[in-house]
Amino acid sequence: MRILKKYPYTLLLALAIWVVCLIPIPDIPMKEISFIDKWTHFLMYGTLTLVMLRERHAFSWTVLLLPVIQGVLIELAQAYLTTCRSGDWFDALCNTLGVLLGAVIYRGVVRIRE
């Protein structure tokens, strides 16, 4: 319960990512945009990382492993636990790149404020 009180937005966003990545998605409205799915993964995990680091009030490379692991687990869940989605290692790569982008942005903002 203490973790829920300490990191409510991180947990809510992580849960939302799990739900969005495991439910069936009808026709994508912006499918004409190249790699829209990959951009979505990139932005979801960049945002998750920014929120996580902001709530934590400290930067740690080891903490960044959590969203990377989540991204890989979601892709495995899509591949082996759903019939409506498929796991994609390129999605996992985009998740990881999003985490790195979030970390870089967070570090830049922290340095500007110091």
N, C-alpha and C positions, 0 to 999 in steps of 0.2 A: 504494500500500500504506500510505503514511503517513496518508492520509485515513481509511482503514479502521480503523487503530489509534487515531486521534484521535477519531473520531465513530462508534463501532460501533453504538450504540443508535439513533442518528438514521438511519444507513444501513439497519439491519435493519427499523426501523419504516417507512421510506419504501418499501423493497422489499415488505414485507408489504402495504402499502396498494395498491401496483401489482397484486400478485397477487389480492388480494381484489376489487379493482375490475374485473379482467379475466376472472375465471373465471365460468362459469355458476353462478348461485345458484338452488337449488330454492326451493320455497315458503318465504316468510319466516315464521318462527314467531310473531313479534309484529306481524303485518301489521295487526291491528286498532288499533294505536296510530297516530294521525294523524301523517303525515310521518315515520315511523320511519326511512325511508331518508335523509331530510334531516338528522335528528338524528344519525344515524350518521356522515355526512360531517362535520358540525360537530364532533363529538367526536374523530373520527380526526385531523383537521387541527389541532384545538386541542392534542391530545396530542403530535402530531408537533412542533409549534412549541415547546411546553414542553420537550420532550426535546432538541430542537436547540439552543435557547438555553441550556439547562442544561449541555450538553456543551461549548458554545462559551464559557461563562462570561462572556459579554458580550452586551449588547443592541445590535442594529443593525437599523434599518428596512430597509436594503438586503438583508440576509440573509433577511428575511421574504418577499422576492419569490420565493425558491426554492420553498417549498411552494405558493405561489399558482400559480406556473408549472407545477409538478407537477400540481396539481389541474386546470388547464385542459388540459394534455397528456393526462391520463387520460381526461377527457371526450371529447376529440377521438379518442383511441384507441378508446374504447368506440363512438363513432359510426361510425368509418371502418375499424376493423381487426377488429371482432368481429361475429359474427352473433347472439350470445346476449345482448348488452347494447346499450343505447342511450345516446348522449351527451345530457346535460341541462345547460343553462346554469344552471338553478336549483341543481343540484348544485355547479357551480363557484362559485356565489355562496355557498352554505353552506360550502364548503371555505374560501373567503376569510374569511368571518365567523369560522370556527373558528380560523384563523391569527390574526386580530385578538384574539379572546378569549384565546388562548394568550399572545399578547404582553402583553396587559393584566394577566393573572394573573402572568406572569413579572415584569413591572415592579413590580407590587404587592408581590410576595414579596421582590424585591431591595431595595426601599425600606424594607420592614419590617426587614430584616436590617442595613441600614446604620445 
